[in-house]
Amino acid sequence: MNERAFHISKSLVVALILAATATGALIITLLTEMPPGGRPPPGPNGMPPPPPDLRPLAVVSVVTGLFVLAWLATLVIFCRDQILAQHSAMVSRDELTALLAEYGERRETDGYLHGMRTAAGTDPPEANVRALRRTPPQR
């Protein structure tokens, strides 16, 4: 029976705690800070009512942003942990180190060879490369 278990790291536990706290804060903020609905009473002497207080809505917006960021961070950490767990099951740490070292050496060698070919003029120049900024005309 192939049973998959989730890999839970310390950072995932911390992110879950922060996300749960942000959820609680959002619920409390929504219950306490939301302005009452309906029409405000008219102002004195038949004047229009005063403008509504928008500070509670700003608090709700900030707490909602924290809620979204906390849960997004939790999701990213969870996915990262699962990828790392699957990767570590396929490749040992020594093999991974050897693969990364070989990749780094290959990139360095390719860069060196490209530079030498460019200096010797054997590589064709890039066809559609343009400067981002115009040079001012010489007077």
Secondary structure, 3 states (H helix, E strand, C coil): CCCCCCCCCHHHHHHHHHHHHHHHHHHHHHHHHCCCCCCCCCCHHHCCCCCCCCHHHHHHHHHHHHHHHHHHHHHHHHHHHHHHHHHHHHCCHHHHHHHHHHHHHHHHHHHHHHHHHHHHCCCCCCCCCCCCCCCCCCC
